[in-house]
Amino acid sequence: MLSSFHVQLYKIVDDPSSDQIISWSKSSPNTFVVWDLKKLRRDILMKSSYGVLLGRNFTEFIANLRSHGFRSVLKGFGELEFEHDDFTRDFVTKKKKMVKAFSDKFDAQIKAIKCRFKSKKSSSSSSLIVEHLFP
């Protein structure tokens, strides 16, 4: 399950305006790269709305990443890349598809119940019994 930390981090990594600071990796859909540590500290972590969840400084940020299941991807010296199996570039698209599928299934179930209700009501002059709706 993804936490508010994951959601906030996703918003930052997925925001094109922060691509010079932090962005998705081109090598994998499950990794992101910190390009400019100084700007990450100053422009993202120091902002109160981001810093509260992500960490006020880089040490807290790294600790929060690790406590939320992120792993460091070993690259060269000074390159900061992190991965998480459930933290993907198309996270929002997947969630929207899941919600739509659930909603469609739920709508179909409601429609079926209404049809049963109408058929029971028209075929019987007695009062509707709940047990008849769910055979």
Disulfide bonds with the S-S distance in Angstrom:
none
